[in-house]
Amino acid sequence: MSRVTGNQPDGTPTWMELAVPDLDRAMDFYGALFGWTYETESMEGGRYAVALVGGQRAAGLMERPDAAGGGWTMYMAVDDCDGTAKRIADAGGRVLWGPVEIRDYGRAAIAEDTVGAQFGLWQGRTHVGCEIVNEPNSLVRNDLVAPPAHAARARDFYAAVFAYTLDGNPDMPGVDFTFLRRPDGHEIGGIMGDASAGAASWGTCFEVADTDAAVARAAAAGGTATEPEDTVYVRQARVTDPFGTEFVIGARPTA
């Protein structure tokens, strides 16, 4: 699915949000990298910018003076934010904030799983979340990366909360990776055990049309990036924005 017009099924990554200390600087960087345009509004404690791709909502940037070096927050779609928050607690996780109403947009919460990774819940009303995904300059994937000893606990947690089924990945033999699938079989991401991971966290990958060109744009706009590398699925690089936020960009192979 590339264009989203309604609420996604439970457990589907549906919105991305980043807290930044300087909203104008962030808009300049991500605008240069992804070509995002913005709709801005005032909110308690600062300003908020909705990033647009072709007029469709792609992500949010939230101004917070004390924010620096944090990651993108992924929100899972839920039909019942309060009920999901209870399942999180029952499964051993913690609800850190909410559930609360966000104007008439929807109901939200921030939670932490059993291995310390944070994520959000979004019960959309007038705001369904990302209206464009799986296209250049929009969200394409989220995976949880955790130390190997924590990966199994994380799998049990998310299966309990969202009723995911867990499948191995034959394309990556020898890698501790498990696909997460909704009850309808749709893959929403995965969980990877990685010995180099210092702590568990949800990673974010944005699609680009050309990874090498995007790396050059990131550097010119004041960020940094690793050298692009080819993987089983995409040509990717890890980008760090001017505030220290890391994320991945990836381009699908051309036919």
C-alpha positions in Angstrom: 0.0 0.0 0.0 1.3 3.4 -0.9 -1.6 5.8 -0.2 -3.5 5.4 3.1 -7.0 6.9 3.4 -8.3 5.1 6.5 -7.0 3.7 9.8 -4.6 0.9 9.4 -5.2 -2.5 11.1 -4.1 -3.0 14.7 -0.3 -3.3 15.0 0.6 -1.6 11.8 3.2 1.2 12.0 1.1 4.2 11.1 2.9 7.5 12.1 6.4 8.8 12.6 7.3 11.7 14.8 10.6 13.3 15.8 11.2 15.8 18.6 13.8 18.5 17.6 15.3 21.5 19.5 15.2 23.7 16.4 12.2 23.2 14.1 13.4 25.5 11.4 16.8 23.7 11.2 15.0 20.4 11.1 12.6 21.4 8.4 15.6 22.7 6.3 17.5 19.4 6.7 14.7 17.0 6.0 13.3 19.2 3.3 16.7 19.1 1.5 17.0 15.3 2.1 13.5 14.2 1.2 12.0 17.2 -0.5 9.4 17.5 2.3 7.1 20.5 2.4 5.3 21.4 5.6 2.2 22.5 7.3 3.0 24.1 10.7 0.9 24.9 13.7 1.3 26.1 17.2 1.1 23.6 20.1 1.7 23.6 23.8 5.5 24.0 24.4 6.4 24.9 20.8 5.5 24.3 17.2 4.6 21.3 15.1 5.3 20.6 11.5 3.5 18.0 9.4 5.8 16.8 6.6 4.2 16.3 3.2 5.1 14.3 0.2 2.9 15.3 -2.8 0.5 16.9 -0.4 0.1 13.7 1.7 1.1 13.4 5.4 4.4 11.6 5.8 5.7 12.4 9.3 5.7 14.9 12.1 8.4 17.2 13.5 7.7 18.5 17.1 9.7 21.4 18.5 11.0 20.6 22.0 13.9 22.8 23.3 15.5 20.0 25.3 15.3 17.4 22.5 18.5 16.2 21.0 19.8 12.9 19.8 16.6 11.0 20.3 15.2 8.7 17.7 12.1 8.8 15.5 9.1 7.6 17.5 7.0 5.0 15.7 3.2 4.8 16.4 1.3 1.6 16.0 -2.3 1.8 14.7 -4.8 0.6 17.3 -8.6 0.4 17.3 -8.7 0.8 21.1 -5.8 2.8 22.6 -6.9 2.2 26.2 -7.4 -1.6 25.7 -4.0 -1.9 24.0 -2.4 0.1 26.8 -3.8 -2.5 29.3 -2.5 -5.4 27.2 1.0 -3.7 27.3 0.9 -3.6 31.0 -0.4 -7.2 31.3 2.4 -8.4 29.1 5.1 -6.7 31.3 5.5 -3.4 29.5 4.9 0.1 30.7 2.7 2.9 29.6 4.8 6.1 29.9 2.3 8.7 28.8 -1.4 8.7 28.0 -3.7 7.5 26.7 -4.8 11.1 25.9 -6.9 12.9 23.3 -4.9 14.9 20.7 -7.5 17.5 19.7 -9.9 15.8 17.3 -7.0 14.0 15.6 -7.0 10.8 17.7 -6.0 9.2 20.9 -2.4 8.5 21.7 0.0 6.8 24.2 3.7 6.2 24.5 4.8 2.8 25.9 7.9 0.9 26.6 8.2 -2.9 25.9 9.9 -5.5 28.2 13.4 -4.8 26.8 13.3 -1.0 27.0 12.3 0.0 23.5 9.7 2.8 23.2 6.9 3.1 20.7 3.6 4.9 20.4 0.0 3.9 20.0 -2.3 5.9 17.6 -6.1 5.5 17.5 -6.9 7.7 14.6 -9.9 9.8 14.1 -9.5 12.8 11.8 -5.8 12.1 11.5 -5.2 8.5 10.2 -1.4 8.8 10.4 0.9 8.5 7.4 -1.1 9.1 4.2 1.8 7.9 2.0 4.2 5.0 2.7 6.4 2.7 0.7 7.3 5.3 -1.8 10.4 7.5 -2.1 10.7 10.0 0.7 8.3 8.2 3.0 8.3 5.5 5.6 9.0 2.0 4.3 10.0 -0.1 7.3 10.5 -0.4 11.1 12.5 -3.1 12.8 13.3 -3.6 16.4 17.0 -4.2 17.1 18.0 -5.7 20.4 20.8 -7.6 22.0 20.3 -11.3 21.3 19.5 -12.1 24.9 16.6 -9.6 24.7 15.2 -10.5 21.3 13.2 -13.5 22.4 11.6 -11.5 25.2 10.6 -8.8 22.7 9.1 -11.4 20.4 6.9 -12.8 23.2 5.8 -9.3 24.2 4.7 -8.1 20.8 3.0 -11.4 20.0 1.0 -11.0 23.2 0.1 -7.4 22.6 -0.7 -7.4 18.9 -1.3 -11.1 18.2 1.6 -11.1 15.7 2.7 -14.4 14.2 6.5 -14.9 14.1 8.3 -16.2 11.1 12.0 -16.8 10.3 13.7 -15.2 7.3 15.1 -17.8 4.8 16.8 -14.9 2.8 19.1 -14.2 5.8 20.4 -17.6 7.0 22.4 -17.3 10.2 20.9 -14.0 11.2 18.8 -13.7 14.3 15.8 -12.1 12.5 12.1 -12.8 12.9 9.3 -11.3 10.8 6.3 -9.9 12.6 3.0 -10.6 10.8 -0.5 -9.3 11.6 -3.2 -12.0 12.0 -4.1 -11.4 8.3 -0.5 -12.4 7.3 0.7 -8.9 6.4 4.3 -8.3 7.4 4.7 -5.1 9.5 8.5 -5.4 10.3 10.7 -7.6 12.3 12.9 -8.2 15.4 16.6 -8.7 15.1 19.0 -9.9 17.7 22.3 -8.0 17.2 25.3 -8.4 19.5 26.5 -4.9 18.6 23.2 -3.3 19.8 23.8 -1.4 23.0 20.1 -1.2 23.9 16.8 -2.2 22.3 15.2 0.3 20.0 12.9 0.5 17.0 14.7 1.6 13.9 13.2 3.5 11.0 13.9 3.3 7.3 12.7 5.8 4.8 12.6 4.9 1.1 14.6 7.0 -1.4 14.9 6.8 -5.1 18.7 6.9 -5.1 20.7 6.1 -2.0 24.0 7.6 -3.1 22.3 10.8 -4.2 20.4 11.0 -0.9 23.7 10.5 1.1 25.2 13.4 -0.8 22.1 15.6 0.0 22.3 14.6 3.7 25.9 15.7 3.9 25.3 19.0 2.1 22.4 19.8 4.5 24.6 19.4 7.6 24.1 15.7 8.4 26.4 12.7 8.1 25.9 9.3 6.5 27.7 6.0 6.2 28.8 4.7 2.8 25.9 3.1 0.9 25.9 -0.7 1.0 23.9 -3.3 -0.9 21.8 -5.7 1.2 19.4 -8.5 0.2 16.6 -6.1 -0.3 17.8 -2.5 -0.7 20.9 -0.3 -1.2 21.0 1.4 2.2 22.9 3.9 4.3 22.6 5.1 7.9 22.0 8.9 8.2 22.5 11.1 11.2 20.7 14.4 11.2 22.2 17.6 12.6 20.8 16.8 16.1 22.2 13.3 16.3 19.1 11.3 15.3 20.0 8.2 13.4 17.8 6.5 10.8 18.2 4.4 7.6 17.5 5.3 4.0 17.1 2.7 1.3 16.5 2.4 -2.4 15.0 -0.7 -4.0 17.1 -2.3 -6.7 16.2 -1.2 -10.2 15.0 -3.9 -12.6 
